[in-house]
Amino acid sequence: MLTLSASGPRLLIDTLMASLSADEFLPLLAVTAQELDRRVWRLEALVADTDAAAIIAAAIAAQAPDLVLQQAALPDADWVAHSLEGLPPVRAGRFVVFGAHAEGLAPRGAVPIRIEAGEAFGTGHHGTTWGCLMALEAIARQRRPRRVLDLGAGAGVLGIAAAKLGADAIATDIDPRAIIVARENAARNNVRLRCLTAAGLAEASLPRAEAFDLIFANILMRPLIGLAEALAQALAPEGDLVLSGLLVEQEPLVRAAYGQRGLVLRQRLRREGWLTLHLRKPSREGEAQSL
């Protein structure tokens, strides 16, 4: 097991982390970014061996040739799980996301979501997941979503949260390993969550008989823009769309793509440099009006 690390400006490090995370063909076990001071952030990538390290180093050099990479060997261990074990519960409105190590720390009256560390598919501690849960909190104050799609579900946090509110929820991800993790987490939370391996909305296994009244898409800017037409069509009238995985400066391009399809901005949430957008589909044509 090896780590590749480098330090640089926050925007560069955030951009690299997003790019590495989005490339499903890279031999990457995990990637993180942390603040060293107000101007400097540190990128750390975890890989299995020297061959994988060379591929990741080349991918980083292609985008940031001046960045100085350092490589270090690690003893055998489940470092993804180890790095997450000490994380405290995360509160997002009525929802509290926690691991087994924090069992019993969720406040009384909260909606608990237990997500185990052990795979790099999301634990609820990332700013984008928090933003999506806060958007769900705002939506649930007005109405309970009935049919929900969690696109790019990872560990299934968002689909599980919707299911805990009584929704008929479906979780999809392009990575079959993520779907296995999502199923396990759904079982731990005693909810019914249909988990499917699917790329976007084009899979035959994804039911189409009825439009969704809530869709989460916590992925990245480029696929979000590419999916704008399909996601708009998959939403029922007055349906809600929650988009995340976005850096704050990427908002104009995403807003333009979905605004052209008639979707209206309802809410924007920022955390740790990441942005979540809550959009709504008008009930009839001609009702679109930007807030």
N, C-alpha and C positions, 0 to 999 in steps of 0.2 A: 504494500500500500504506500502511495506517495502523495505528497501535497505539492502543488504549485502555487506560489503566492507572489503578489506584487502590490505596490502601493501607488496611488495616483489621485487625481481630482475625482470628486464624487461622481460627476456626470459621466466621466470615462468609465469608472468602475461599475456604476449602475448599468451603463449601456453594454459593457462586456458581459456582466452577469446575466442580463436579459438575453443577449445573443447566444451565449453558451447554453443556457437553460432551454432555449427554444429549438436547438438543433438536436433532433432525436437520434442522429447518426453518430454523434460524438461519444467516445467511450468515457463518459463522465459519471462518476458516482454521486457527487454532490458539489455544489458551488455556493459560497456564501460571500457576503460583503459586510464589513463592519467599519464604523467610524473610528479613526485614530485621533483626529482633532477636527476643527470646523472645516478645514480645507482638504484634508487628506483622508482617503478611505483605503481599506485593504481588501483585495480580492484573494480568496483562497479556494482552490479547486482540488477535489479529492479524486484520485485515479487508482486503478488496480496495479499497473506495472509501468515499466519504462517505455514500452511501445505506446501505451495510451498517453503517457506524459508527453511524448514527442508530438503526437497528433494535437493535443490540447495546446501545447506551446506554439505550434504552427498556426492554429486558429486564432490565438491571442495576438501573435505577431502580425498577422494579416490585417488586423484592425487597429492595433496599437504598437507599431514597430519600435517606438522609443521606450516602451514600458520594460523595466528590468525584472525578469522572473527569477525566483529562487525555488529550488527543488529540495525536498527533504523526505527521507524515508520514515515510515511509521511502523511500529510493531503491529502484528495482526490483532485486530479488534473490530467490533462493529462501531466504527467512528461516527457514523451518522446518528445512530441511537445514542451513543455516549454524549455527543455534543448537545443533544436535546433533553437529556435526562433532568437537568437542573432548571429548565424553563418553568416559570410560574404560570398559573392559569391565566388565560386571556379573557377579559370581559368585553363583550360587544353588545350593548343593549341588554336584552334579557338572556343572551347566550353566554355561556362560559365554556371555553375549550381548554381541556386539560389532558395530561397523561396519567398513567397509573401511579407515578411517583407523587402526583398532587391530588390523589383521591381523597375526598373529604374536605378539600379546601374551597370548593365551589360554594358561594353564599346561598343561603336558604331562599327558595323561591325562584332561583335562576333556572334556565333550561340548560342542563349539562350536556356537553358533547365530548365524549372520551375518544381521543385520537392517539394511537400508540406511536412512539418514535421507533424507527427501525428501517424506514425506507424514505428516500428524499422526495416525497410526494406532497408535502405540505402538512403542517401541524396546527394551523390557525394563528401562528405567531407572526406571520408576514403581514405587512401593511395592506396588501391587496385583499387577503382573506378577511381581515378586520373590516375593511371598507365594504365588502360584499355583505357581511353579516349585519353591519349597521344599516345598509340599504334595505335588507330583508326586515329588520326591525321597524323601519319607517313604513314599509309596505304593509306589514302585518298589523300596524295600528289602524289602517284603513280597511283592510280586508284580508281574509286568509287565502293565500294562493291555493288553487285546487290542483292544477296540473303544471308540474315544474320540470325543467330540464337544466341539469348542471353539466355544461359543456366544457371539456377539459378538466374533469373533476378531481384528478389527482387522488388524494386520500379520501375524498368524498365528504369533506366538511360541510359544504354548502347544501348538497343534496340531503344529508342527514339532518341539518338544521330545518330545512323545509319539511321533511318527513315528520319531524318532531312537532310541527305545527299542524299536522294532519294532511299534508299534501300527498298526492300521488306523484312521487318523484322518480326521475330517471337520471342516472349518472353515466356519462360517457367520457372515454379518454382514448387517445390514439395508442397509448402504451398498455399492453395487456397486463403488465405487472402492477400498474396503478389500479386497474380494475380489480385485481385480486385483493389489494390492500383496501380498496373502498368497500368491497364485500365484507371483509373481515371487520372493518370499523362499523359498518352498518349492523352487523351481528352483535358487536359489543354494545351498541347503543339500543338494541332491541327495536329497530325500525325496519320497515319494508322499503328497500331501495333497489330498484332494478338497475343493474350495472352492466354496461355494454362496451365492448371495444369498438370504437367508431371514430372515423376522421370527419370532423365537421358534421354536416347534416345530410350527407349523401348516402349513408349506409342503409341497405335494405332492411336491416334488423331494427332500425329506429322507427317506432310507430308514427304514422302520419294521419291517422283517422281524425284527429282532433288537434286544434292549435293549442299551443302552450300559453298559459296566462302569466307565467314568469319564466324567464331564461337567464341563467348566470353564464357568463363567458369570461372567465378569469384566465386569459391566455396572454397574448402579446399584441402590439399594435398592428403589425403587418397582417397576421391572420384575422384579426378583428375587422380590419378594413375589407379584406377579401371576402369575409362572411356577411357583410352588411346586408346585401339583398336577401340572402337565404334566411338570416335571422329575423329580418323584418317580416318576411312572408310567413315564418313559422309562429309568429306572435298572434294571439287572438286580439281583436279590437279591445282597446283599453288595457292591453297586456303590458307588463313591465319587463324591461331588459336591463340587466346590471352587467356592465362591462368593466373589467379591471386588468391588471398586468401592465398598466400604462405608467410611463413617466409623465410628470406634470406637463412638460413641454410638448408632449405628443398629443395633447388634447385637441388642438384645432383640426388636425387631419382626421381624427376619429369622429369628432362632432360633425364635420362636414360630410363624411361618408354616410352617417346615419340620419343627419338632417335632410339629405337629399331623398331619403326614403320616407320622410314624413314623421320621424320620431322626434319627440319633444323632450328636452332636458327637464328633469324633475329635481335632481339633487347631484351634487358633486362632493366627494369626500377625499381628503388628503391625509396621508400618514407616511412619515419617513421618506418623503420624496415620491411616493407612489400615489396614483390617482384612481378613484373609482367613480364611474358615471352611472347614474340611474336615469334611464330614458323610459318614455311611455308612448305606446302606439295610440293615436287618436281613435275615437269610436267611429268616426266617419271621415271620408276624404274632405280636405279643405279645413280641418280643425287644427292642423299643425300650427303652433305658434311658439316660438322660442321664448324661454323664460329668462 
